[in-house]
Amino acid sequence: MKKHSIVRLLSIATLTFGLLITTPGFGAPASSKKKGTPSKAKTEEKSSTNSADTAELKKANELLKELSTSKKTSLTKLLNSGKKEDLVKLPGIGDTTAELIIKARPLESSAHLILIKGIGEKTFADIVKSRK
């Protein structure tokens, strides 16, 4: 009887330990991420290197050349920390798109705005013109 109890306990302990070590996040190192630094997964998600995204970013960077460095910085700051009410003041940005911008934060640069659903080349160009 004792032998069966010990075997049962060992079996339960082994199964429990097996479940614990296969659970995502168990034993993962603590994050040493600095505040404001995007996670690797989020960065990879947003800065996808497929050819369509690369072409879009190229167009966006061409349009941004019209702005001074301080105006580009100001736009990036607005995109990364502006409230929804501030974002909807940009041409072509409604409530839904403003929420998508907030969800995509932090953007690496103003050019990455063009990768957000609902913002095409025309809307991006209008935003750049409005910041001159």
C-alpha positions as CSV (number, residue, x, y, z in Angstrom):
1,M,0.0,0.0,0.0
2,K,2.8,2.4,0.9
3,K,4.6,1.6,-2.3
4,H,1.6,2.6,-4.4
5,S,1.2,5.9,-2.5
6,I,4.8,6.8,-3.1
7,V,4.5,5.9,-6.8
8,R,1.3,7.9,-7.1
9,L,2.9,11.0,-5.4
10,L,6.0,10.8,-7.6
11,S,3.8,10.5,-10.7
12,I,1.8,13.6,-9.7
13,A,4.9,15.5,-8.8
14,T,6.5,14.6,-12.2
15,L,3.4,15.7,-14.1
16,T,3.1,18.9,-12.2
17,F,6.8,19.8,-12.8
18,G,6.4,18.9,-16.5
19,L,3.4,21.3,-16.8
20,L,5.2,24.1,-15.0
21,I,8.3,24.0,-17.2
22,T,6.3,23.9,-20.4
23,T,4.2,26.9,-19.4
24,P,5.2,30.0,-21.4
25,G,6.8,32.6,-19.2
26,F,7.8,30.1,-16.4
27,G,11.5,30.6,-15.7
28,A,11.8,33.4,-18.2
29,P,14.3,36.0,-17.3
30,A,12.9,39.3,-15.9
31,S,12.6,42.0,-18.4
32,S,15.3,44.6,-18.3
33,K,13.6,46.7,-20.9
34,K,13.9,50.4,-20.4
35,K,10.7,52.5,-20.4
36,G,9.8,53.6,-23.9
37,T,11.9,50.9,-25.6
38,P,9.7,48.7,-27.8
39,S,9.8,45.0,-27.3
40,K,11.6,43.0,-29.9
41,A,8.4,41.3,-31.0
42,K,6.6,44.7,-31.3
43,T,9.5,46.2,-33.3
44,E,9.6,43.3,-35.6
45,E,5.8,43.4,-36.0
46,K,5.9,47.1,-36.9
47,S,9.1,47.3,-38.9
48,S,8.4,44.3,-41.1
49,T,11.0,44.2,-43.9
50,N,8.8,42.9,-46.7
51,S,9.1,44.8,-50.0
52,A,5.8,46.6,-49.8
53,D,6.6,48.1,-46.4
54,T,10.1,49.0,-47.6
55,A,8.6,50.8,-50.6
56,E,6.1,52.6,-48.4
57,L,8.8,53.7,-46.0
58,K,10.9,55.0,-48.9
59,K,7.9,57.1,-50.1
60,A,7.3,58.4,-46.6
61,N,10.9,59.4,-46.1
62,E,10.9,61.2,-49.4
63,L,7.9,63.2,-48.3
64,L,9.4,63.9,-44.9
65,K,12.4,65.6,-46.6
66,E,10.2,68.6,-47.0
67,L,10.2,69.1,-43.2
68,S,13.0,70.5,-41.1
69,T,14.5,68.2,-38.5
70,S,12.7,70.0,-35.6
71,K,9.4,69.6,-37.4
72,K,10.0,65.9,-38.0
73,T,10.9,65.5,-34.4
74,S,7.8,67.3,-33.4
75,L,5.6,65.1,-35.6
76,T,7.2,61.9,-34.2
77,K,6.7,63.2,-30.6
78,L,3.0,63.9,-31.4
79,L,2.5,60.4,-32.9
80,N,4.2,58.7,-30.0
81,S,2.7,60.7,-27.1
82,G,-0.2,62.8,-28.3
83,K,-3.7,62.2,-27.1
84,K,-6.4,60.9,-29.3
85,E,-7.9,64.4,-29.4
86,D,-4.6,65.7,-30.8
87,L,-4.2,63.0,-33.4
88,V,-7.7,63.5,-34.9
89,K,-6.7,67.1,-35.7
90,L,-4.2,65.8,-38.3
91,P,-5.7,65.7,-41.8
92,G,-7.3,62.4,-42.7
93,I,-7.1,61.0,-39.2
94,G,-10.4,59.9,-37.6
95,D,-11.1,58.2,-34.3
96,T,-10.4,54.7,-35.5
97,T,-7.1,55.6,-37.2
98,A,-6.0,57.6,-34.1
99,E,-6.6,54.5,-32.0
100,L,-4.5,52.4,-34.4
101,I,-1.7,55.0,-34.1
102,I,-1.9,54.8,-30.3
103,K,-1.9,51.0,-30.5
104,A,1.2,50.9,-32.8
105,R,3.3,53.1,-30.4
106,P,6.1,53.7,-30.2
107,L,6.8,54.4,-33.8
108,E,10.5,54.3,-34.8
109,S,10.0,57.5,-36.9
110,S,7.3,59.6,-38.5
111,A,7.8,57.6,-41.7
112,H,6.4,54.5,-39.9
113,L,3.0,56.2,-39.8
114,I,2.5,55.2,-43.4
115,L,2.5,51.5,-42.4
116,I,-0.6,51.9,-40.2
117,K,-3.8,50.6,-41.7
118,G,-5.9,53.5,-43.0
119,I,-3.0,55.8,-43.8
120,G,-1.9,55.8,-47.4
121,E,0.4,57.9,-49.3
122,K,-2.1,60.7,-49.8
123,T,-3.1,61.0,-46.2
124,F,0.6,60.9,-45.2
125,A,1.4,63.6,-47.7
126,D,-1.5,65.7,-46.3
127,I,-0.1,65.3,-42.8
128,V,3.4,66.3,-43.9
129,K,2.0,69.4,-45.7
130,S,0.0,70.4,-42.6
131,R,3.2,70.3,-40.5
132,K,5.2,72.8,-42.7
